[in-house]
Amino acid sequence: MISINVAFVLKCSSIDGKCTCKPGYRGRLCNALCQPGTYGDGCKKCNCSANAAGCNVFTGKCSCPAEYGALCDQLCATGWWGPGCINKCTCDNGTCGGVTGRCTCNPGYTGSTCNNPCAV
């Protein structure tokens, strides 16, 4: 008797026994995760750039370095930082780094957000 883990199966054919797997799973019995670089229904190829460390086998979300956007193909645009570039920089008179968001102040300014004029 073949044992099927129903937690990973959507349905199985009563004719040939072939199962339709839940997203993220593969195999005749849906007992294996999608292979690295694939995800979701039918284990489709991930849509991530070469900068990615892979993708989530269930959602396809790319695992990007902190200073890259959602597909890992572009560095964060000026004014944005962090994983997926979703954090807005808070530097008043300067620029922020794409990884940490830490401000680099323009000449004449100081402070964590570059909002303090230097003393004359």
HELIX and SHEET records of a PDB file:
HELIX    1   1 VAL A    6  PHE A    8  5                                   3    
HELIX    2   2 PRO A   83  CYS A   85  5                                   3    
SHEET    1   A 2 VAL A   9  CYS A  12  0                                        
SHEET    2   A 2 CYS A  19  CYS A  21 -1                                        
SHEET    1   B 2 TYR A  25  ARG A  26  0                                        
SHEET    2   B 2 ALA A  32  LEU A  33 -1                                        
SHEET    1   C 2 THR A  38  TYR A  39  0                                        
SHEET    2   C 2 LYS A  44  LYS A  45 -1                                        
SHEET    1   D 2 TRP A  80  TRP A  81  0                                        
SHEET    2   D 2 ASN A  87  LYS A  88 -1                                        
SHEET    1   E 2 GLY A  94  CYS A  96  0                                        
SHEET    2   E 2 CYS A 103  CYS A 105 -1                                        
SHEET    1   F 2 TYR A 109  THR A 110  0                                        
SHEET    2   F 2 ASN A 116  PRO A 117 -1                                        
END                                                                             
